[in-house]
Structure formats: C-alpha cells, structure tokens
Amino acid sequence: MGGARSRGVRTVAGVMLAGLLAAACADGDVRPQAAATGAPPRTGELTWGTCPEPSEAEAQVWGAAEHRPAYARHAARLRCGTLTVPADWTAPQGRRLELAVALLPSTGDGPAEPLALNPGGPGVSGRLMPIGIASGGARALLDRYDLVGLDVRGTGRSGPATCPAAESLDAGPQPAAPTHRTARAYWNRLARAHATCAEADPARLASLTTTNAAHDLDALRRALRAPRLHYYGVSWGTSLGATYRTLFPTHSGRTLLESVVSPDPDLRGLLDGVTRAREQRFEHFTAWLAARSDRYGLGTTADEVRTRLLALRERLTTRPLRTSDSTYGRVETDQYLDAEPADRAGAGAALSSLARGRAPAGDGDGKPRTAAPPLVAPFAGTALLCSQVTHAASFTEQWSAYGERRTAYPVLGATRPMFPGSGEVPGTSTCAGLPAPERPPVEPGRADGPLLLVAHRDEVITPLPWARAMRARTGGSLLVVGDGEHGGMAGGGCAERVVGFFAGEEGAAVEGGVCEP
C-alpha cells in the first residue's frame, strides 16, 4: 500500500550511489540548530544535524538508478534532523520518541511553505521521499515548497519497532486454497508471536497509531514555524492525511491523497472490496483477450475466454505442467489470471502457451515484476494498520468472511487479497494476536485547505470506489488516472496535475476530471 514512484525507479541502484547522500548531507544547514548544551531535546524540538548514510535500497527506491544526476544534486542539498515527540499524545509529559526528518529546501526565489510527503505502506520509510519527488516529473514542486520527508514513528530511523518472531514466521508453501486446519494453525502461530512482542512493551505497541502519527505531523508543522502544512500522501498515507485534516482542520493546507484507502475501517469490508476489484479486473482481461483472439487464440468473446481459462486452471490444478526447472499449476495460473493491465500481453502469451500444453517462454511470461527492496518496517506497519481497522481479532470471523468471498468471487476469491491486513495464508489476518486499539480510529471529516483525491481507474490495492467513499466524507475533488498503477502519479504522465494542484492552478482539481498518462 505504498510507493509514490515511477516504474523505472524499481531498477537496482549502484552500490557507489548509496554513499552519495551521506557525503552530501554533511554540508551546512539552512535551518538553525539547537544549542549543544548536553540537555535532552524538549518535546516538539527539531534538531538539525548530519544526514545518516542511506542504505542501497533507499538509494534505489528514491531515484539513484533512474535519475542519477538529479539524485546526486538533490542529495547534496538535503537537510536532516530529529523531531522529539511524546510516545503517547494523550500523556505528553511521559515517554518520548525521536523521529527522523529530512527537508529539501525550495529552489524558488520567494518564501516557501512545507509540503510533507508520505509513501504509505503502512511503515514505508518516507524520509528520502523528497529526493524521489524532486528527481521525477513533479520536480517543479521545489519552485514554491520545501519538501519534507518523515519516517513515521516505529519505521525507518524513527525508533523502528520490530517483532522478530512474527517477521521470521514462514507460512510455508501455499496450496491452491488453505484448509481450516492449516489456516487456524498459521493464525495461532502468528497470534502467539504478536502476543509475545506486545507483552514485551505494551506501551510502545499502543503508541503506534495513525492518530499519534497525525499529531506528530502537526508537531513537525509547529517546529517548522509554519501556519499550515501542505501534504501529499499515497496509499496508507491517505489515511494519515485524512486523519491530520480532521484533527487539525485550520492548519491543513493543500492536500493531495493518491490511491485512497477506504474511510470504512472494517477489515472484512476492505478485503471484500479488494477481491471484488480483482474479479472485475479479470473480467476486463477476458474482454481484452477476446478482442485479440487472432493473437492468443483463447476465444472470440469474453465468456468464451473466461470458460476456457477456468477450465485450463482446473486442468493445471489436478495435472500441473512440469518442466526441467519449473512447475505450472494452480498458483501460477492464478498469477496470470490476476495480471495487472500493464502485464496483460505477457500474461496472455503465457496462458496461450499453457492452453497448448507448453511452458511459457522467456522473461515476459506475465508473472509479477520484481519490485525494489521494500523499505517497510513490517511490525510497525502492521500495528499502524491494525490501529485503523475493526473486526480483525477473530479467526472465526475472518475464516467465515473468506468462505463467503470464495463463493461470491469464484475466479480469485480463494487467493490472498492484495491488502496488508490479509495474512500470508488466505482466511487469516496480519492483526492476529494484537490487542484491540484503546481508542477508535478518527472518522474522516472536512477541513479548510483544498483537497484533491486521486484514484487509478483499474488498480486493485485501493480500488476507485474507496476514493469516492472518502470524498463523501471529506469533500474535495476527485481525479481519475486512466491506468492500473498503485500510486506513482508524481513520476508518471500525470505529474503535471500534481504540480498544478499544489500551484493552485485553476482546473488542476476539477471534479470528475480524468488524466490519461
């Protein structure tokens, strides 16, 4: 549920580039530093210092490979610091946390306001996101804004919260569909691991909430001495942005929320929504294949293609195609049936080969592309997500909902929904064993600053209906990008709409607007 970057950024960065940022950040600051008194930082204090050395994955994800000259140029100007905040904003005099902050100063001539960025996840390190944004298609944002990245509490370099027992848990090889016994066994193992970590530091776990993270954002605004905070969030970052606007409506500036998470916190509804979107995407895929029957030979109508593909899946489920180095059975077939729009040609070729009893040829076989190494703190991300959802603690409920999805969505309902709340084994939840939140999530509401919601027409991680539901709660305008990507608008063909919105250009946020990248 994260990653506001273009497809090319997913390529591997050179090891040499991983050291660029550390050397560059050692230069002078544009912000005053706290006096070196030896006293611990006060709550709300922002202390500027030397940038830590980035990992190879950080350099790769945020632009070293795709935009090498721009990456190096912006890295040389980056400012890094730490923001001290309460662990629990309802007890501000208690335990404190230090959050990692990075600021890329505006290159414009006039005064600049802060534009905070969050890539989602939840739990993705966002500290270096300013470099990624400034190196891509939305680079003109630097003309008028200071771009600010923050590692949300518990992630990146902001006191990462870990749970080794859960993070090392191996679900093992997955069958076409789990049994009640195998799903329950995995749930119990994950629940025990989470319970052990929760008992080790319950206050720490309880502090990892979206509400606390929104209070952190406002502490950052105050530390920057800004009357308002502009914000661009992707995926889970939209939940954070909507929560911030609701809690601090008079301090909310221009806000763009892309790939919007549903405002309804019910986990069952979220997983149903994702599965429904994937089923609809498959139906669009069958129509696409039918329109190209001369190339793929899978049928001349969508119904004919659907019937043939489901029959192929059943055949490969009972009699997998085995080669010297691969096996093509139910799991592999489901991957092809669940192809993203950008991968349809490869998936169609693979299914065509399998229908003729042959193994797919070459690398373009429609299997999921290899993504960049994730910058996710898994346990912190789980805790942040589970602080936002309800009906997640019962295996019986999750298993029952899974059975209903299998019936309602016969093509892909048995597979794992592409949402972080789903456990590695379908019918389970990543929230297993975590205590229920002490306080309910904030209901999204309206605020003063302009709001643009962006949905990608054919994406399935955060489906288009979720953006419409959020708009009904928050107001604002809705822009639909005509692709199937999850995030990435700032690095793609619609980046000028991002720049236009934050520049206040008339027409950049027209309700009902569409952008074809």
N, C-alpha and C positions, 0 to 999 in steps of 0.2 A: 504493500500500500504506500509506496513512496517512490521518489526518484524523479525530480524535475530536471531531466537532461535529455539531450538528443541521442539517437541510436548510436551515432559514431563514438560517443564518449565511452561506450561499453568495451572498446578495444583496450588491449593491455598497454599500460604506460611503461616507459623505460625506467629501470632502476635509478639511473642517473637523475632523472627528473624528480624522483621522490625527495631528493635533498635540496631542490631549488627553494622550496618555501622556507625551510629552516634558515638558510643563509640570508634570504631576502628579508625575512621578518626581523632580523636583528638590527635593522636600521632604525632611525629615530622615530618618535611618535608624534602624532598631530594632536594628541589629547594629553591633558595634564595627568601626571602620575601621582599616586598617593605618596606622602612623605614616608621615608624609610625609618619609621620610629620603632619598629620591632613589635608594636602592638598588633593584635589580631584585627583583621578588617571588620568594620562595622556592617551590620545588616544594611543592604542596599548600596554598599560601596562598590564601585567599579574601579579596579586597579589594573592599569595598563603595564605591559611588560614585554618580554621576548616571546615570539611565537614558538611553540613546540614543533619538533620535526614531524612532518606528516608521514603516514605510512604509504607504502606503494599503492594500496587500494584507494586511499584518499586522493592521491595524485591522479590515479587512473580515472576514478569516477568524476572528479571535478575538473577535468579538461586537459591534463598534461599531454595525453596522446593525440587528441583531436585538434586542440588549439594551442600547440606548443608555444609559439611566440607570445600570444595573448596571455596564456597561463603564467609564463615567467614574468611578464610585465606587471600583471596584477598581483602576483605573489610578492613582488618587490615593494608594493605599496601597502600590503595588508598590515593591520594593527591587531594585536591580540591582547586579551586581558581576562580577568576573572571577576565575576559578579557574585557577591555574597548575599545569600537569601536564607530565610528560615526554612527548615525542613518541613514544617507544618505552618501554613499561613494563618491558621486559627490560634496558634501559640507562637507569635513572632519573637518572643524572648527566649525560646528554647534552642534546641539543636540547630546548627546552621550547615549550609551546603555552599560549595563554591562551584559556579557554573562557568564553563569555558565559552568565551565570546570572541568573535573576530569581526572587524569592521574594515570595509574597503571604502576609503573616502571618495566622495564625489569629485569628478574632474571638471564640473561646471564652475562658472565664474561667480554665481550668486550663492546665497545661503542654502544649505542642504538640510533636509529632514531625514530621519532614519526610516529605512524600509527594511523591516525584519523578514527573514526568509525561513521557511521550514520545509524539508523534503518529504516528511511523512514517515512511514514505517508501520506502526509507530516504533520509535527507537533508532531511526537512522541518524547518524552524525550529520548535523547541519552546519557545523562551524565554518567549513570551507565552501559552502554553497555560494557565497558572494562571488568567488572566483569563477565557478561554473556558469553563473548567470552572466557575469560581465564578459566572459570569453565567447559567448554564443550570440544568438540572434537578438537578444534583448539587451545588448551591451549599452544601448542609449539610455538605459535607466540611470547610468552613472552621471549623466548630464545634470541631473537635478536631485539625486538621492545618495546618501551614504547607505551602502548595502551592508546589512548586519546579519551575521550568522551566529547561531547559538546551539550548543549541544544541550538538548533538553535534559533536565535532571535525570540521573541514572544512566545516561548514554554517553558515548564518546569519551571525552575528557572531563565530563561533569560528574565525577564520582560514579563510574559505571557500576550498576547493580548486576550481580551475576548469581546464577544458581547452577553450579556445575553438574549436580545430579540430574537436573532436568535437561540441561543443554547437551549432555552426553547421552541422553536416553535414545536408544536405537529402536525404532519401530519394526525393523526387520523388513524382509521382502513383503510387498503388499500384493495380496491376491486381487482378483477382479472385484470382489466385494468382501468385506470382512464379515465374520460371523459374530453373533452376540458375544460369544465367549472371548474371541480374540480382541474385540473392541473393549470389552469390560476389563480384560487383563491389562491392556495398554493404559486405559483410563486410571486404573488403580495404581499402576507404577508411576505415572505422571503425577497423580494426586499426592502420593507419598513423597515424591521428590520435592514438589512445591511446598507441602506442609513442613518438611524439614527446613527448607530455606526461610519460610515465613516465621517459623518459631525462633530461628537464629536472630532475627532482628525485625520484629513485627512493626515497630515504629517506622523503620526505613521503608518497608514494603507499603505501609499505609500512606506514606508521603508521595508515592509515585502515582499521582492522579493528574488528569488533564486540567482539573480546576487549579491545582497548585501550579502547574506549568503555565497557565494563563496569568496567574498572579506574578510569576517570575517575569513574564513578558512586560507587565506593567512596571515592575521594579527596574527592568532594563530601560524602559522609556524614561522613568524619573532620573535614573543615573546619567542618561544622555542629555538631561535637561530639555527634553522635547515636550511640547504641549500635546502632541498626538503621535501615535505610532501607526505608520503605514505597514501593510502586511501582505505577503504573498505566500500562501501555503498550499501544499499538494497532498492529496490522499488523507492520511490521518491528520496532516497539518491543517486540513479544513475543519476538523473537529476542534482543534486548538484555536484556530482563528475565530470560529463561530462562538466558542466559549469566551474568548477575550472580548469580542464585541459586545456580548451580552453582559458581562461583568463590568466592563469599563466603556459604556456607550459614548460618553462625552470625550474620551481620549482616543477613540478609534478613528483613524484616518482612512485613506483609500485602501480597500481590502479586495484582493483577488483570491478566490478559492477555486482550485482546479482539481478535477476528479473528486467530486464531493461525496463524502461519507453521509449515509442516511442520518437524519436527525432522530430517528426512532432507535432507541438503544437496545431493543430486543434482539438477542443474538439469533434466535430462531428465525426471525423475520429477515435479518441480514443474510444469513446463509441461504434462505429460500430465494431472496432477491438475486443473489449472485448466480445460483443454479438456474433460475428462470432465464437470466440474461444469456448464460452459456447455451441453454437449449435453443433460444431464439437465434443465437449466432450460428448454431449448427444448421438451422433451417435456412438461413441466408446462404450458408455454404453449399447446401444441396442445390439451391436455385442457381448459384454461381457455376457449379459443376455441370448442371443441366444445360446451361447456356453455352458450354464449351464441350459438348458431348463428342464432337469430332476429335478433340484432343485427348480426352480422358476416357471416353467410352464407358461411362458409368450410368448412362441413362439420358433420355431426352427431356424428361420432366423432373421436377423436384421430388415428386412422390416416387417415381421410379428409382431415382438416385438414392433416396432415403431407404427404400426397401432393400436395394442391393447392398448398401453399406452395412445395414444392420445384419443382414444375412452373412456378409463377409465377417463381421465381428463374431457372430456366433460360431462360424466355422473355425476361426482362429482361436477362439476360446477353448474349444474341445480338441482341435488339432493344430497347434501352433506351427508356424513355418520356421524351421531351424536351418541355419547355415553354419559354416565353419566357425564364425565369430559372432553371430547374433541370433536372437530368437524374437519372432514377431508373433505375439499373442494378444490377449485382451487388453493388457495395459498399454502396449504400443499402439494398438488400433485406436484406443480411446484418445491417445495423444494426437493422432492425426484428425480424428473427428472433432476435436476441440481446438482446431487451428485458429490462430489469430488471422484477421483479414490480410495482413502483410505476408503471411506464410501459406496462403491458400494454394499457390502454384506448386510449391514443394509438397504440401500435404496431398494435393490432388494427384500428383505424379506417383507418390508413394502408395496411395490407395489403389490407383490404377494398376500398378505393378503387383500388389498383393492380390488383387482380384484375378490376375492371370497366373497366380501361383509363383510369382517371382519376388525376390527380395528387392527393396528399393535401392536404387543406385546412387552413388555419390553422396556429397555432404548436404545437398539441397533436398533432403527427404522429408521436410516438413516437421521434423522434431523440434522441440523448443530450442531457441537460440541460447547459447551460453552467455550468461549475464556477467557483469563485472562483479568482483568480490564484494559481498554486501558489507555495508558499514553499520550493521544493525547490532544493537545490544539486545539479545533475544529475551532475557528475563525482564529487563526494564520495559521493553516493548510489550511483552505480554501483560505486565502489571498495568501499564498505561491504558492498553486497550480494555482490559477486564474491569478497570475502574469506570469505563464508559458503557458497559453492556449489562443487561439484566438477563435472568433465566439462563445462566451459564453454569451453575454449580451442580446440576443433577445429571448423572449419566442416563437415568431412565428417560428424562425429558429429551436429552439430545439424541438418544438412540431412537426414540419414538419419532421425532421430527425427521431423522434420517430415513426411516422407513417410509414416511409419507412423501419425502422428496423422490425416493426411488420409484414410487408409483406415479407421482404427478409428472415426473420428468424422466421418461424411460431411456432416453439416449445417454444422458450424462448425470442423472440423479444419483447413481451409485458411486461416482467418483468424488474425490475430495473437493469441496468448494474452494475457490480461489479467494479466500479471505482469511486474515490472520487469526480469527477466532476459531477456525476449524483445526482440530488436532491432526497429526500426521496420519492417523487412522480415521477414515470416514466414520461419522457417528459419534465422534468424541470432540472435546473442546480443549483448546490450549489453556483455558481457565480452570481446569480440573485441580481441585485441592486448594485453590486460593480463597482466602476469606472474602466474604461479600464486602463491597465498599461501605465505609462508615457513613458516607453521605451520598445521596443520589447524584447522578451527573446533572450538569446545568442544562436546563431546557433552552435551546437556541432562541434568541429574540432579536429585536431590531436595535439599531444604533445610528449614530449621527452620520458617520462617514459614508461615501459612495461604496457600493458593493457590487462586484461582478462575480457571478458563479459560472464556471466553465465545465462543461461535460463533453466527453468524447463519445460520439454517436454510437460506436459499435464496441466500446470496451465493456468488460465484464467484471472487473475487480470492484469498481464503483460505478454501477450502471446509471445511465441517464435518468431514470425515474427518481433516483436519490437526489439529484440536483434539483429537480422540480419540487420534491418534497421539502428540501431545505429552503428553497425560495419562498414557499408558502409560509414558512415560519419567520424568515429573516428579511423578506423583501429583497430589493436589489434587482439586477438584470441577469438574464441567462444567455450565454453564448455557447453554441454547439459547434465543436470542431469535428469535421467530417472524416474521422479516422477511427481506428480501434485502439489507439495508444492509451496507456495509463500515465497521465502526466506528460511532461515533455514539451508543452506548448511554447515555453520560453526558448527552446532550442530548435524549434521546427519552423514550418512555413507560416505559422500564425503568430510568430513572435512580435510582429509589429502591433498586433492588437493588445499585447501585454504592455508594450511601451506607450501606446496611445491611451490606454486606460489610466496609467499612472501619470501621464502628462496632462490628464484632464481634457483630452480632445473630444469634441462633440461627435457623437456617433460611434465611439470606441466601445460603448457598452449599451448598445441598443437592444431592448428586449426582443427576444425571438431571433436574434442575429445568428448567422451561420458563417463559419470560416472554413473554406476548403484548402487544406495545406498543399 
